[in-house]
Amino acid sequence: MNRDKMIPSNRINSLVALLLTCFTCACSNTKHLAKGDSLFKGSKVHIEDDEASKKERKVLIGDLVGVVRPKPNTKTLGIRLKLSLYNFAGDTKKKKGLRKWLRNKVGEPPVLVRDVNLNTNKALMVNLLQNKGFFYASVSARFDTGRNHKSTAVFNVTTGPQYLINKVYFRKDSSGISKDVDSLFSQTLLTEGTAYNLDLIKAERNRIDRGLKEGGYFYFKPDYILVIVDTSIGGHKVNMYVKLKHNEIPEEAYNVYTINDIYIYTNYKLRGKSEDTSKANKVKVDSYYVIDNKKSFKPSIFADAMVFEKGDEYSLDDQNTSLSRLVNMGVFKFVKNRFDPVSDSLMDVYYYLTPYPRKSLRFETGVLTQNDNRAGTEASISWRNRNAFKGAEELLFKINGGFEAQYSGIQKKPNIYNFGAESDLSFPRFVVPFIDIQSAQRYLPRSIIKLKYNYESESDLLRINSYTASYGYSWKVGTHVQHQLFPINFTYVKTDTLGDPSALKLLYANLVFNGIIVGPTYEYTYSSVAPGKQSKQSFYFDGLIDLSGNVLGLVQKADYKTNQELLFGSVYAQYVKLQPDLRYYLNLSKATSIACRLLAGVGVPYGNSSQLPNIKQFWAGGNSDLRGFPSRLVGPGTYNKSVDTTNYIETLADLKMECNVEVRQNVYKFINLGVFMDAGNIWLYRDNPALPGGKFTSDFYKELAVDVGIGLRFDFKILILRLDLGMPIRKPWLPENERWVMNQIAFADPGWKKNNLVFNIAIGYPF
């Protein structure tokens, strides 16, 4: 839901004044320094020799700069904003107050040259270079101080030659574990000709450890492996000798363990009583025992989660897969396991599962404002049962409703009332008639049934009723890829038009659809970063394929002009819709990141349809779209909603293209700053006389709307409150050579601000 409103001019002026003050403070930060002090700007690294390649030197410089301590004052968009706020607040003797909070909590004290120890940093750099194979590296350092009392630490580095791996040997002995390590050695990471790297040695030890754990060595650790490096062979090469530390390996680490009995406790409490772990009342299912004194779960449901079976050799991968599947069931809040040796070769396995509360009730409410002087409220109540039929099924009932009313404005628009109800039932397995499909993945699939009803009333204009029934599947392949396939999708839409729209001078013909949408949908989602992990850069892709009436329309030879066919007495939609969404995230530092999104949408109506149904069409503008334009009122193409005496309630279209770029900077703990630019538009697949200039052509790139803006994000952990102020800098409906409007910006003009500034309130990031 778009939540836009005009920001008062006095607040804008105050915001501009604060930004100007911070910028002024940034230009004079050194004036606050004590006599003889100098501000530490950062460090520069010069590599004097050319032993490393140009590409390697670039990487080395980044790594070497990264180890320098302390770090200089952080920058926000090129300005030391935190330092500026620290100086702006000034020193105060008060224990509380805005200035105290601004200085000590938000601000950041200056990092001075006297805080930087060159010798310590030289030692850190030499250590880093040696870990990368530059065993005879040397570093010299000095401070370069300018006239403005700002200094840079300059490090001159001579790397010397980088040592390469010549030969790698494994010192095998007569023990069984030694033979198993030797069998893993063909896949070693320590290959001939590779540069020496301490991180690579650590990775090789972890690789061997994981391989042994897959072979039943439960108690083995990477620390039991020693890599000896011999640099005496000459030619800037090293020989490596890998051996086991037999003097440190405990007796149990030599043993290969096999799974004995498996026990699953379904109602374990973290601080429970001894009876929580009693084996009384155990029920045997397949090769495991279920202890469920409360009879909360069907014992058979754990067959899909358990990978271990009695007699299996211990495997770390099987252990992690079983744990992941139990968590993925969605009914257990805590999952842990324990292995208990019963002999030198057998171990029992215990799984302790703590369920979520079975039933929960949730109520949500909120208010909204929009930039056309409308306000309203919305609320929802949902009831969830996480174990509806004792098979880890999740049953959800939800009811929601709200309204929007216009409280002022020259052109009156209708009040909007909406109500919805939905019910979802999902099973943690594939439910396919007559076929038993077992998942081999770490994540359990889910079969989903959805029923949904939605009612919307736009007073004196429309009454829209829609009914939807869906059946499909959701499953993950590894930690990066997720699929959603709904082979059954059926939606019936009934629209009643009321009154005389000309009396309100409003157009809504594009919102009227009566008929059926029937066809499958498929969605593919890829995220390059696994949950809980961080990366310098990451990619996200979501692709949607949405089909309706394709086979039916072909069989009936439907044609919206000459032979429009019916299904159950109603017209059905026929189209192909594709919607790819690509995102890229780059972390420049812990506090600064760049987020980019490229979104496209192509809907091709054919056969029985002249255009996509309105509930399947695209729109532009709003708090997660083109943030400098009104919600759902941009385009299509060069169409201007105010060209006539009438206005569209919403402008929709069949095609869409949008690009967004946003720089995100952490300012203070939970407060983040965002600076953004959005570009995009929507277009029609076919000409529509009511929307002149809306058809997609080869000149589409000339019809892009562009906006820029700035905003604050308050990260309260449970939610992110986002405030964005956007303004258009390119208006596609103007004559072609007049569309860029940066030269018309006038913050002091109330009329310009009223027509151009859009203030958005939203929950969560836009992408």
N, C-alpha and C positions, 0 to 999 in steps of 0.2 A: 504494500500500500504506500503510495507516495505521500509524503508529509512535508509539504512546502509551505512557507509563509514569507511575507515580506519582512525584512528586518528594518527596524526604525532607523532613520537617518542619524539620530544622535548616537546610537550604538555603533554604527559604521564609522562615524567620525572618531569615536573613542578608540575603536579598534585600530584605525589607521594611525592615530596619534601614538598609541602604544607601540606599534611596529616601527614608526619613525624614531621614537625614543630609544628603542632597543638598537636600531641601526646606528643612531648617533653614539650610543654608549659603546657599540662595537668598534667604532672608529677611534675611540679614545680610551680603550681599556688600559693601555700602558700608563696613562696619566695617574692611575690610582696606585701604581707601584711605589714602594719605598725607594729612596735614593740608593743607587748602586745595584738594584735588582733588575733582572731582565726576564721577559716572558719567554717560555720555552715553546717554540712554534712546532717542533717536530724534528725529524731526522731525515738525512739524505745519505744514501749509500752509493759509493762509486767503486766499481770493480776495476782494478787497475790492469790486470792481465787478461788474456783471451783464451785461457785454458778451457773455460766453459763456452758452449755455443751461445749465440745471441739469445735464443729462446730460453736456454737454461739460466743465463744471467738475469733475464727479466724475472723469472720465477724466484731466483735466489734473492734478488733485491727486495721483492715483496716479503719473502720470509724473514730476511734480516731486519728490515724495518719493523716487522711485527713483533720482534723480541725485545725491542728497546723499551725500557722502563725508566720513569713513569710515562704514561701516555700523555700527549698534550691535551689541552682543553678541547672538548668535543665541539664540532661545528654542526650547525643546522643551516643547510642551504648556503654554505660558505661563510656563515657568520657564527662567531663564538657566542651563541645566544645565552647559554647558561652562565657564562662568565659575565656577559653584559648585564643579566638580571642580578647577579651577585653584586656587581658594582653599583647598579642602579638603586638597589635596596639600601646600600650603605651600611655602615656599622651602627648598631643600636644597642643600648643597654637594657631595653625591655626584654623580658623573658618570653613574652607572647606578642602576637600581632601580625599583621600582613607583612610588614617589612622583615620581621624575624623569620617568618615562614618562607618568604620569597628568597631570602639570602641563604638560609641554611638547608632548606628542603628542596627548593627548585633550582636555586643558583649553584654555581660551582666555583670554588676558590681558584685563583690563578696557579698554574703549574709553572714554577720558576726554574731557571737554569741551575740554581744552586741545589735543586732537588735531584738533578741528573748526575749520576756517577759514571763517568766515561769508562773507567777501568772495569767496573762490573758489567757494563754493556758490551765492552770488547770481549770479555770472557764468555758471555752468553753467545755472541756471534761465532766465536771460534768453536765453541762446543757444537753449535748447530751445523757448522760447516764440516766438522769432523764426523758427525753423525751421518752426513751425506757423502762421505768418502773423500773429502778434501783434508787429508791428514796433516798437511803442512801449511795450512792457511795462516795468514797473519792479518791483523787489523790495527790500523792507527786511527786516532780520532782527535777532533778539535771542535771548538765552538765558533760559529760564524755569527757575529753580532752586528746588526744593522743600526742605522741612526735612530730608529723608532723604539729602541730598547726591546727588540725582539731578537731571539737567538735561535739558531738551528744547529743541531749536532750533526757534524759531517764525519762519516766513517769511510776511510779508504781501505778497501779490502783487496788483498792478494790471495786468490784461492789456491794457486798451485794446481798441479794435476789431480784429477779425480781418479781414485783407484777403482779398478774393475775386477769382477770376479773371474778368476782363472779356472779353477777346478773346485768342485764340491764333493766331499767324501762323507759317507756315513760309516762310522766305526761300529760295525756289527759285532755282536757277541752271540753266545749260545742260548740266551734267554728267549722265551717265546715272544715276549713283547718286542724284543729287538728285531725278530724276523718280521713282525707285523709292521714296525716302523719302516723297515727296508722295503716292504711291498708298497708302501705309500710314497716312496722316494721318487718314483718315475714322474710324479706330478709336482715336483718341487718348484717353489717360486725363485729359488736361488740358482738361476741359469747362468751359464758361461757368457761373459761379455756384458752382463748387467752391472751397472754401477753399484758399488757398495752403498748400502743404506740400512741404518739401524732399524727403521720402521719395517723394512722388508724382512729383516731377520725375525722381528717380533711376529709379523704376519705368518712367517713360515712355521714358527713354533705353535701358533694357534691353529694352523692348518693341520699339523700332525696331531695335535691334541684332539681336534674334532674328529679326525679320521679314526683315532683309537677309540674314542667314545662311541662312534658308530659300530665299532667292533666289540663292544661289551666292556671296555675298560672304564668302569664308572668312576673310579677314584683317581684317575690320572689327571695331571695338571701340566700346563705349558712350562712351568718353572722347573720341571724335571728334565728339560732338554737344555743342553749346553752347546753353543756354537763358538768354536775357537777360530780366530782369524789370524792367519799367518801373512805378514806383510814383507817377509824377508826374501821372497822369491824374485824380486826385481821387476822392472818393466812397468811399474805403477799398477801391479796386479796383486791380488790376494788369493790364497787358497783357504777354503773353509772346511772345517771338520765338525760334523754334527755327531754328538754322542749323548747317551743317556747318563744322568747323574745317579748312578746306582747307589752311591753312599747317602743320597737324600730321599730316594723313593721308598715309601712305606710298603710293607708286605702286601696290603690289600690292593695297592695300585697295580700289582702284577697280575691280578686275577681277572679273568673274563667272566662276567656275571650273566646269568639267565633268569628270566622272570619266572617267579613261582606263583604265588597267589596274588590276586588284585582285589582290593577292597575299596568300595566307593561309599562314603558317608554323605548323605544328601542334605542333612540338616545340622551341619556342624556350626557351633558357635565359637568365635575366637577366644572367648573367655568362658568356655563351657565347662560342664562337669565331666567327671570321668566316664559317665555312661554315654557321653557323646561319641566315645571311641571304643565302645564295647562291640564285640563281634556277635553278640546275641541277636537273634532275629534276622540273621543274614539270609538273603535270598540269592541263590545261584542262578545267573543268567549267562549262557554261553560259557566263557572261561573266566568270569569275574563274579564277585559277590557284591550285592547292593544292601546296605544297611539303611533302612528308611522306616524308623519307628512310627512316624506320623502318616505313613502311606501317602506321601505328597506326590510321588512321581511313579509313572509306569516304569518298572525296571528295564524294559526293553528299549527305552529311548537312548540308553547309554551305549547301545551297540553301534550307533553311528559315530559316537565320539571316541570310543576306545580304539586305539591302534595297537597297543600292547595286547598280547595273548599269552597265556601260560605256555612256557617252553620257548618263547622268543628270546633271542639274544638282546641284551640291553642296547638301545640305540638312542642317542641324544635327539635325533630328528623325530623319532616316534614319540619321545617324551614331550617335546615342544608341540607336536601336532595334537596330541591328546589334550594338553592344557589349553591350547588355542581353541579347539572345538568346544570344550566345556564352557569357556568364557563366551564364545560366539553363540551359544544357545540363548543367551540373553536373559536367563532366569537366575543366574548366580552372581552375587555381588563380589564374593571372594572365592578364589580357587587356588589351592596349593596342594602339593603332593610330597610324599616322603618315601624313601627307599630304605628298607630294613633288611640287612643281610641275615640269612638264616644258616648259611654255610659259606665255604670259600668260593662257591660257584652259583649259589642261589640267593635271590632277594625277593622279599614281598614288596608290593607297591600299594601305597595308601593315598587315596584322593579325598581331600576334605573340602566340601562344597558348602558355602554359606549362601542361602537363597536371598534374593530381594524380597521385600514385602510383596505378597502375591497380588494384592489389589491396591490401586492408588487412584486418587482423585486430584485433578489439577484444574485450577481456575486462573485465567489470564484476562487482563483488561488493559485498555490503553485509549489515549485520545489522539486525535490527528487534526492537523490544519493543512490547508492547501493554498496555493498562491492565487486562486481565483475567489478568495474570501469565503471559502467553505470550511466548516469545522464539523467534527463528529466524534464518535466513539465506537469502539469495537470490543467484543468480549467473546471468550470461548470457555467451555467447560468440557473436560475429557475424563473418561473413566477407563482405566487400563487393568487388564488381568494378564499377568505374565505367565500363568500356567493354567489356562482355562480348562483344559480337559485332561490334565495330569500328563501331558505329553510335551511340555515346554512350548505349547502354543501361546501366541500373544494375541489377545483380543482387545480391540480398541473401539470405544464409542466416543464420538465427539460432536458437540453442537456449538455453533458459532453464529454470531449476528452482530449487526452494527448499522449505523446510519450516518449520512453526511447531509448537512443543511447549509445553505448559503445565507450568511447573516448581513451582507451588504454587497454593493456593486451595482453598476448601471444596468448590465444585462443579466437578468435573472435566469439561473439555471436550475434544473429540477433537483429536488431532494432525492437522495438515494438511500434505499433501505435494502438490507440483504440478510438472508438467513440461510444456514447450511447445516446439514447433518451427514455424518459419514460413519461407516463401520469397516474396520480392517481386521482380518484374521490371517495370521501367518504361522507356518509350520517350519521347524528347523530341519527340513529335508525336502528332497524333490518328491512331489506328489503328482505322478503321471499315471493316468489310467492304464492298467494292464502291463505296465513296465516298472521294474524295480531298478532305479538308478542309484548307484553308490558313488559318493564323491570321494576323490582321491586327494583332495586339497586340504590345507590346514584349516580352512574356514568352512563351516557348514552352510549349505545353500538354504534358501528360504522359499517356500511356496506361499503365494499371497493372493487372498481374495479381497476385493475392494467393492464396496457399495457406497454411492455418494448421491446426495440430492442438494441442489442449490437453487435458491430463489432470490431474484433481484427485482426491485421495484424502483423505477425512476418516475416519480409522481407525474401524472397527467400525460406520460409518454409511453412507457414500456412496462410489461410484466414478463420476466424471463424465468422459465422453469427448465432445469436440466437434470437429467437422471443418468447416472453412469454405473456400469457394472464391468469389472475387470478381473481377469485371472492370469497370473504369471509367476515368474521366478526371478530371484535375485541371487547371484553367487559371485564369489571372489576367486580369482586365480592368483595366488601369491598375495603379497602385501601391496602391489601396485595397481592391479587391474580388477575392475568390477564390471559385471554384466547385469543388465535387467531386460528381460524379454517378457512381454505380455502378449501372447498369441491371441487372447480374447479380450477385446475392448468394444464396448457397446455404449454409445451415448445418444440419448434422445433429448432434443431441445425444442421447447414450445415457447414461442414469443407472441404475446398479445400486445398490439398497439392500441393506444388510448388517446382520446381527445384530438385536438388540432395543434400540431407542432408549430404551425406558422404563427400562432398566437404568442409563442415564446421565442420565435425567431431562432429555432434550433433545428439542426439536421441530425438525424439518427438512423437513416436508412441503412447505413453500413453495419448497424448493430442488430439488424433483424435477420434471424435465421430460424427456419422451422424445418426440422428434419432429423435425420439419423446420421451419426458418424460411427462407422464400424470398420475395424481393421486392426492389425497388429502394430506394436511399437517395440523398438529395440534401442537400448541406450548402452553405450560403451564409455567407461570412465577410466582414465589413467592418471596416476599421480606418481611422479618420480621419487618422492620422498615418502618413506614408510612412516606410519604414525609413531609419534614420540621421538623422532629423529630430526636433526637439523642439517641443513646443507647450505653451502654458499649460494648455489643457484638451484632452482627447481622448476619443473614443468607440470602443467595440469592440462588435461584434454578431456572434454566431454562431447560426445557425438550422439545425436538423436536422429533416428529414422522413424517417421510417423506416416502410416499408410491408411487409406480409407477407400472402401468400395472398389478396389482395383480389379479383383477377379470378377466380382459381380457385374461391374460396369462393362468389362470386356465381353462377358457372356451375353449380356442383354444389349450390347451395342448402343449404350446410352449416349445421348448427345443433348446438352442443355439447351441447344437452339431448336432442334427438330424432334428429339425423342427422349425427353426427360423421364426416366424410369422411377418406380416407387418400390419401397420395401416396407412391408406391413402397413401399407396405405400412406406412407410418408416418403418424401424425397430424401435420398441419401447423398452424402457428399462423396466426391471422388477426387483424390489428390495424392501427390507425393510431396512430403515435407522433409527437408534435411536441415539440421541445426548444429553445426560444429562450434565449439567454444574452446579457444586455446588461450592459456595463461602462462606467463613467465614471471618468476620472482628472483630478484638478485639482491643478496644481502651484502651491501657495501661495508658494513661494520655491524657491531651488535646493536647499534642504535639507529642505523640508517638502512633503508631498503627501497628498492624500486619494484613496482608491480605493474605489469602490462597485460592487457586483454585484447584479443581479436575475436569478435563475435560475428558470425554470419548466419543468415537464415534464408533458405530458398524454399518457397512453397509453389508448386506447379499444379493448379487446378485444371482438370481436363474432363472429357466425357460428360458426366452428369452435372458438373459444377463449372460456373464461370469465374468463381473466386473461392478462396478458402472460407470456411465458416468463421465468423468473427471470433469465436473462442479459440481458434487455432492461428489467427493472424498475429502479426508483429506490430509493436508500437515503439515509439521513441520519446525520450524525455522523462525526467523524474529522478528520484533520489539514488537510483542504482544504474542509471543509464546516461543520458545527456543531462548532466546536473545543472546546466545553466539555462535550461528550457523547461516550460511547463510540462507536466506529466501527460503523456499520451496525446500531445497536440503538436508534435513536430512532423512535418511532411504530410502526405507522401510527396517525394520529389520536391518540386518548387512550389507546391500548393501552399497558399497562405490561408489559414483558417478564418481570417477576418477580411477577405477580399470583398465579400458581399455584406448584406445586412443580416445574414444568417451565420451561424457558427455551428461547427460540429461539436458534439459532446466529447467524442474521441475520434481521432484519425488513425485508421488501421490500414495495413497493407500486407502483401504476400511475400515481399522480399525485404531483407534487412542487412545492413553492414554497419559495424561499429568498432571503433578502436579507442582504448582508454590507456592512459599512462598516469601513474600516481607515484610521487615520492613521499615516503613515510619516514618520519623522524620522531624518535622518542624524546620528549621534552622533560618529563618528570614522572618517574614511576608509572602511574596508570594513565598519564596524559600523553597523547601522541598528536603530532601535527601532520597534516597531509596537504600537498600541493598537487593539483591534478589538471589534466587536459583531456577532453572527450571530443570525439569526432564521429559522425555517423548520420544515417537517415534511413527511411523506409521507402519502398516503391511498390507500385501495383504491377501485377503480371500482365493485365490487360487494361486498356483505356477505360476510364470511367468519366463521363461528361460532368458529373458532379464534383470531381476532383481533378480539375485541369492541371497538367504538368506533373501528374503523379505516376505516370508509366515509366518503368525501368528502360533506360537506353544506354548506349555505349558512352554517353557523357555523364554517367552517374557520379563520377569522381568530382565533377564540377558542382554537384548539388549537395555536398556534405555540409552539415551544420557542425560548427565547432564552438566549444566553450572552454573557459578556464576558471579555476577557482581555488579556494583554500578552505581548510576545515580542521576541526578538532575531533579526536576520537578518545573517549573515556573508557578505558578497559577495566571494567569492574569484575573481571574473571567470569562471573555468571552471565554477563552480557556486555556488549560493546555499544555504547551510545555514540552515535556519529552526528556531528553538526557540520554541514557543508554550505558555503556561500559561493554560488557560481554565477557567471555572467556570459552571455554569448559574445563571441568575437567574429563569427561568420554566420550570416543569415541567408539560407539558400533561396528564399522567396524573393529577395531583392534582385534588381537587374544584375546581369552577370558580372559587370565590372564594378559593382558597388556592394558586393556581398561581404567583403571584409570590413568590419566596423570598428576596428581598434581606435581609429581617429575620432570616433564619436563618444568615447568614454568620458563621462563627466560626473564624478562622484559628488560634486557640490550641487548638482541639479536634481531636485526632488522628482521631477517628471522622468528624467532618465533612470533614476534608481527604481522608481515604481515599475517601469516597463522592462527593466533589464536584469535586476538583481533577484535571484531566487535563493531562498534560504530553505535547506532541506534538513529535516530531522529523521533519522533512521536508526534501526537496530542492526548492528553487524557491518562488516566491510562490504563494499559493493561487489568486490571480486577478490 
